[in-house]
Amino acid sequence: RLHQRLQLCVFQQDVQQVLDWIENHGEAFLSKHTGVGKSLHRARALQKRHDDFEDVAQNTYTNADKLL
């Protein structure tokens, strides 16, 4: 029973970390990185940024999924 309580506390801390990141960084990141390339070079650079963001988002999702 004590072990379950400890697991719950750790879970709650992990969830709070994820929510804090989303609140403090997620929205700012998204609002900063929403653009349309006006040239092929710029469009490719934006695509690369998006791909990098997808990697980070997937890692975040995987970590959140582990919490559940």
OpenMM code with the backbone's topology and positions (N, CA, C; nanometers):
from openmm import Vec3, app, unit

residues = "ARG LEU HIS GLN ARG LEU GLN LEU CYS VAL PHE GLN GLN ASP VAL GLN GLN VAL LEU ASP TRP ILE GLU ASN HIS GLY GLU ALA PHE LEU SER LYS HIS THR GLY VAL GLY LYS SER LEU HIS ARG ALA ARG ALA LEU GLN LYS ARG HIS ASP ASP PHE GLU ASP VAL ALA GLN ASN THR TYR THR ASN ALA ASP LYS LEU LEU".split()
positions = [
    Vec3(0.0825, -0.1194, 0.0000),
    Vec3(0.0000, 0.0000, 0.0000),
    Vec3(0.0874, 0.1264, 0.0000),
    Vec3(0.1912, 0.1254, 0.0784),
    Vec3(0.2830, 0.2390, 0.0807),
    Vec3(0.3514, 0.2556, -0.0555),
    Vec3(0.3860, 0.1432, -0.1168),
    Vec3(0.4490, 0.1460, -0.2489),
    Vec3(0.3540, 0.2072, -0.3530),
    Vec3(0.2267, 0.1744, -0.3455),
    Vec3(0.1283, 0.2312, -0.4382),
    Vec3(0.1165, 0.3819, -0.4184),
    Vec3(0.1209, 0.4233, -0.2949),
    Vec3(0.1122, 0.5668, -0.2641),
    Vec3(0.2330, 0.6409, -0.3220),
    Vec3(0.3503, 0.5796, -0.3071),
    Vec3(0.4716, 0.6387, -0.3620),
    Vec3(0.4631, 0.6471, -0.5143),
    Vec3(0.4148, 0.5416, -0.5782),
    Vec3(0.3983, 0.5424, -0.7240),
    Vec3(0.3026, 0.6526, -0.7674),
    Vec3(0.1966, 0.6720, -0.6930),
    Vec3(0.1007, 0.7774, -0.7244),
    Vec3(0.1664, 0.9149, -0.7148),
    Vec3(0.2452, 0.9363, -0.6118),
    Vec3(0.3138, 1.0647, -0.5958),
    Vec3(0.4109, 1.0904, -0.7108),
    Vec3(0.4861, 0.9892, -0.7487),
    Vec3(0.5799, 1.0025, -0.8604),
    Vec3(0.5031, 1.0308, -0.9893),
    Vec3(0.3935, 0.9600, -1.0102),
    Vec3(0.3097, 0.9814, -1.1276),
    Vec3(0.2595, 1.1255, -1.1322),
    Vec3(0.2108, 1.1751, -1.0210),
    Vec3(0.1580, 1.3111, -1.0163),
    Vec3(0.2674, 1.4138, -1.0462),
    Vec3(0.3871, 1.3901, -0.9960),
    Vec3(0.4984, 1.4812, -1.0238),
    Vec3(0.5338, 1.4790, -1.1726),
    Vec3(0.5365, 1.3608, -1.2307),
    Vec3(0.5686, 1.3486, -1.3731),
    Vec3(0.4634, 1.4173, -1.4596),
    Vec3(0.3380, 1.3984, -1.4255),
    Vec3(0.2298, 1.4637, -1.4994),
    Vec3(0.2438, 1.6149, -1.4888),
    Vec3(0.2740, 1.6635, -1.3709),
    Vec3(0.2881, 1.8077, -1.3516),
    Vec3(0.4037, 1.8629, -1.4347),
    Vec3(0.5119, 1.7881, -1.4447),
    Vec3(0.6247, 1.8320, -1.5278),
    Vec3(0.5831, 1.8444, -1.6740),
    Vec3(0.5084, 1.7479, -1.7230),
    Vec3(0.4622, 1.7517, -1.8617),
    Vec3(0.3700, 1.8711, -1.8828),
    Vec3(0.2759, 1.8904, -1.7932),
    Vec3(0.1827, 2.0025, -1.8060),
    Vec3(0.2542, 2.1364, -1.7961),
    Vec3(0.3526, 2.1463, -1.7072),
    Vec3(0.4302, 2.2701, -1.6949),
    Vec3(0.5051, 2.3008, -1.8239),
    Vec3(0.5635, 2.1965, -1.8844),
    Vec3(0.6361, 2.2190, -2.0095),
    Vec3(0.5415, 2.2693, -2.1175),
    Vec3(0.4270, 2.2049, -2.1281),
    Vec3(0.3296, 2.2464, -2.2299),
    Vec3(0.2872, 2.3906, -2.2065),
    Vec3(0.2580, 2.4240, -2.0824),
    Vec3(0.2118, 2.5593, -2.0503),
    Vec3(0.3215, 2.6633, -2.0724),
    Vec3(0.4437, 2.6320, -2.0304),
    Vec3(0.5517, 2.7305, -2.0350),
    Vec3(0.6272, 2.7345, -2.1674),
    Vec3(0.6274, 2.6248, -2.2413),
    Vec3(0.7083, 2.6199, -2.3624),
    Vec3(0.6301, 2.5793, -2.4871),
    Vec3(0.5340, 2.4927, -2.4720),
    Vec3(0.4628, 2.4381, -2.5872),
    Vec3(0.3920, 2.5432, -2.6700),
    Vec3(0.3098, 2.6230, -2.6070),
    Vec3(0.2344, 2.7252, -2.6797),
    Vec3(0.3279, 2.8287, -2.7417),
    Vec3(0.4287, 2.8700, -2.6660),
    Vec3(0.5238, 2.9687, -2.7190),
    Vec3(0.5971, 2.9124, -2.8397),
    Vec3(0.6352, 2.7877, -2.8309),
    Vec3(0.7045, 2.7241, -2.9429),
    Vec3(0.6154, 2.7214, -3.0661),
    Vec3(0.4909, 2.6809, -3.0469),
    Vec3(0.3994, 2.6721, -3.1609),
    Vec3(0.3720, 2.8087, -3.2222),
    Vec3(0.3507, 2.9094, -3.1389),
    Vec3(0.3208, 3.0416, -3.1933),
    Vec3(0.4420, 3.1018, -3.2635),
    Vec3(0.5610, 3.0653, -3.2191),
    Vec3(0.6836, 3.1175, -3.2793),
    Vec3(0.7174, 3.0468, -3.4104),
    Vec3(0.6708, 2.9252, -3.4255),
    Vec3(0.7110, 2.8445, -3.5395),
    Vec3(0.5941, 2.8109, -3.6325),
    Vec3(0.5119, 2.9080, -3.6586),
    Vec3(0.4048, 2.8877, -3.7560),
    Vec3(0.4250, 2.9888, -3.8681),
    Vec3(0.4887, 2.9458, -3.9717),
    Vec3(0.5158, 3.0343, -4.0838),
    Vec3(0.5055, 2.9581, -4.2141),
    Vec3(0.5000, 3.0331, -4.3211),
    Vec3(0.4946, 2.9749, -4.4545),
    Vec3(0.6180, 3.0241, -4.5292),
    Vec3(0.6922, 2.9308, -4.5853),
    Vec3(0.8117, 2.9697, -4.6595),
    Vec3(0.7770, 3.0431, -4.7876),
    Vec3(0.8455, 3.1526, -4.8109),
    Vec3(0.8209, 3.2305, -4.9331),
    Vec3(0.9207, 3.1965, -5.0429),
    Vec3(1.0079, 3.1027, -5.0121),
    Vec3(1.1011, 3.0518, -5.1127),
    Vec3(1.1213, 2.9034, -5.0838),
    Vec3(1.1763, 2.8335, -5.1801),
    Vec3(1.2009, 2.6909, -5.1609),
    Vec3(1.2968, 2.6682, -5.0444),
    Vec3(1.4008, 2.7502, -5.0366),
    Vec3(1.4992, 2.7370, -4.9288),
    Vec3(1.4326, 2.7558, -4.7918),
    Vec3(1.3515, 2.8593, -4.7801),
    Vec3(1.2838, 2.8872, -4.6520),
    Vec3(1.1834, 2.7769, -4.6199),
    Vec3(1.1121, 2.7287, -4.7189),
    Vec3(1.0150, 2.6211, -4.6969),
    Vec3(1.0852, 2.4949, -4.6478),
    Vec3(1.2002, 2.4653, -4.7042),
    Vec3(1.2754, 2.3473, -4.6592),
    Vec3(1.3261, 2.3651, -4.5163),
    Vec3(1.3701, 2.4847, -4.4836),
    Vec3(1.4158, 2.5120, -4.3469),
    Vec3(1.3006, 2.4953, -4.2481),
    Vec3(1.1838, 2.5451, -4.2855),
    Vec3(1.0665, 2.5302, -4.1989),
    Vec3(1.0261, 2.3837, -4.1870),
    Vec3(1.0374, 2.3091, -4.2954),
    Vec3(1.0057, 2.1662, -4.2910),
    Vec3(1.1004, 2.0940, -4.1958),
    Vec3(1.2289, 2.1305, -4.2001),
    Vec3(1.3280, 2.0693, -4.1098),
    Vec3(1.2933, 2.1006, -3.9647),
    Vec3(1.2578, 2.2251, -3.9371),
    Vec3(1.2171, 2.2629, -3.8010),
    Vec3(1.0960, 2.1811, -3.7568),
    Vec3(1.0028, 2.1658, -3.8490),
    Vec3(0.8824, 2.0900, -3.8167),
    Vec3(0.9164, 1.9441, -3.7881),
    Vec3(1.0030, 1.8865, -3.8677),
    Vec3(1.0448, 1.7479, -3.8452),
    Vec3(1.1119, 1.7331, -3.7088),
    Vec3(1.1967, 1.8301, -3.6739),
    Vec3(1.2612, 1.8274, -3.5421),
    Vec3(1.1571, 1.8371, -3.4309),
    Vec3(1.0590, 1.9247, -3.4506),
    Vec3(0.9527, 1.9387, -3.3511),
    Vec3(0.8734, 1.8094, -3.3378),
    Vec3(0.8466, 1.7439, -3.4497),
    Vec3(0.7749, 1.6162, -3.4443),
    Vec3(0.8517, 1.5135, -3.3620),
    Vec3(0.9834, 1.5122, -3.3770),
    Vec3(1.0654, 1.4196, -3.2985),
    Vec3(1.0521, 1.4484, -3.1490),
    Vec3(1.0605, 1.5752, -3.1128),
    Vec3(1.0466, 1.6136, -2.9720),
    Vec3(0.9067, 1.5795, -2.9219),
    Vec3(0.8063, 1.6088, -3.0033),
    Vec3(0.6681, 1.5798, -2.9640),
    Vec3(0.6471, 1.4301, -2.9465),
    Vec3(0.7049, 1.3506, -3.0342),
    Vec3(0.6906, 1.2054, -3.0229),
    Vec3(0.7563, 1.1550, -2.8951),
    Vec3(0.8735, 1.2073, -2.8631),
    Vec3(0.9397, 1.1687, -2.7385),
    Vec3(0.8561, 1.2089, -2.6178),
    Vec3(0.7985, 1.3275, -2.6231),
    Vec3(0.7134, 1.3737, -2.5136),
    Vec3(0.5909, 1.2846, -2.5010),
    Vec3(0.5306, 1.2500, -2.6138),
    Vec3(0.4143, 1.1618, -2.6132),
    Vec3(0.4506, 1.0255, -2.5559),
    Vec3(0.5650, 0.9723, -2.5974),
    Vec3(0.6095, 0.8420, -2.5473),
    Vec3(0.6289, 0.8466, -2.3964),
    Vec3(0.6909, 0.9532, -2.3474),
    Vec3(0.7106, 0.9668, -2.2029),
    Vec3(0.5773, 0.9797, -2.1299),
    Vec3(0.4856, 1.0564, -2.1865),
    Vec3(0.3540, 1.0708, -2.1242),
    Vec3(0.2795, 0.9380, -2.1253),
    Vec3(0.2924, 0.8631, -2.2341),
    Vec3(0.2266, 0.7329, -2.2442),
    Vec3(0.2797, 0.6367, -2.1385),
    Vec3(0.4085, 0.6448, -2.1090),
    Vec3(0.4669, 0.5597, -2.0048),
    Vec3(0.4059, 0.5900, -1.8682),
    Vec3(0.3666, 0.7154, -1.8485),
    Vec3(0.3065, 0.7537, -1.7206),
    Vec3(0.1704, 0.6887, -1.7012),
    Vec3(0.1028, 0.6632, -1.8110),
    Vec3(-0.0300, 0.6040, -1.8025),
    Vec3(-0.0167, 0.4548, -1.7951),
] * unit.nanometer
topology = app.Topology()
chain = topology.addChain("A")
for resn in residues:
    res = topology.addResidue(resn, chain)
    for name in ("N", "CA", "C"):
        topology.addAtom(name, app.Element.getBySymbol(name[0]), res)
